[in-house]
Amino acid sequence: MSNLTRFLGGSPGSVLVKLVFLSLLVGAFMAFLDITPLGLIEGLFDWISSVLDLSLETVQKVGMWALYGAVIVVPLWLISRFFGRN
């Protein structure tokens, strides 16, 4: 068995026929759903962008909650430290 045949998983001709047949099936399915390869790539980038925006927005909200809490907690802690001494 040659290295090319081993790499391809069969003879080059049979692999080519299988790839053409599968490409035709997938292409017909994508055309039926009105999906284009460029649309898939754009959709993937839009999804990644929305996930990153969501993550950054969440970090920002958590940071604001920490600041809001610190406005109350830190002064109370300081007061307890000053008046808690023996």
C-alpha positions in Angstrom: 0.0 0.0 0.0 1.5 3.3 -1.0 1.7 6.3 1.3 -0.8 8.2 -0.8 -3.4 5.4 -0.6 -2.8 5.1 3.2 -3.2 8.8 3.7 -6.4 9.1 1.6 -7.9 6.0 3.1 -8.4 4.2 -0.2 -7.5 4.5 -3.8 -7.4 8.1 -5.1 -10.2 7.4 -7.6 -12.7 6.0 -5.1 -11.9 8.7 -2.6 -12.5 11.3 -5.3 -15.9 9.8 -6.2 -16.9 9.7 -2.5 -15.9 13.3 -2.0 -17.8 14.5 -5.1 -20.9 12.6 -4.0 -20.8 13.9 -0.5 -20.1 17.4 -1.7 -23.1 17.2 -4.0 -25.4 16.0 -1.1 -24.1 18.7 1.3 -24.4 21.4 -1.3 -28.0 20.4 -2.1 -28.9 20.4 1.6 -27.3 23.8 2.0 -29.1 25.2 -1.0 -32.4 23.8 0.3 -31.8 25.7 3.6 -30.5 28.8 1.7 -27.2 28.6 3.5 -24.0 29.8 1.8 -20.4 29.1 2.9 -19.8 32.8 3.3 -23.0 33.1 5.3 -21.8 30.3 7.6 -18.4 32.1 8.2 -20.2 35.5 8.8 -22.6 33.8 11.2 -19.7 32.2 13.1 -17.9 35.6 13.4 -21.2 37.2 14.5 -21.7 34.5 17.1 -18.2 34.8 18.5 -18.6 38.6 18.6 -21.8 38.3 20.5 -20.3 35.9 23.0 -17.4 38.2 23.6 -19.7 41.2 24.0 -21.8 39.2 26.4 -18.8 38.2 28.4 -17.4 41.7 28.6 -20.8 43.1 29.5 -21.0 40.5 32.3 -17.6 41.4 33.6 -18.6 45.1 33.6 -21.8 44.4 35.5 -20.0 42.3 38.1 -17.4 45.0 38.5 -20.1 47.6 39.1 -21.8 45.3 41.7 -18.5 45.1 43.5 -18.1 48.9 43.5 -21.7 49.4 44.7 -21.1 46.9 47.5 -17.7 48.5 48.4 -19.4 51.9 48.9 -21.3 50.3 51.8 -18.9 47.6 53.0 -15.6 49.5 53.2 -16.9 52.4 55.4 -18.7 49.9 57.7 -15.5 47.8 58.0 -13.4 51.0 58.7 -15.9 52.0 61.4 -15.8 48.6 63.0 -12.0 48.6 63.0 -11.9 52.1 64.6 -14.5 51.4 67.3 -13.6 47.7 67.8 -10.3 48.3 69.4 -9.8 47.4 73.1 
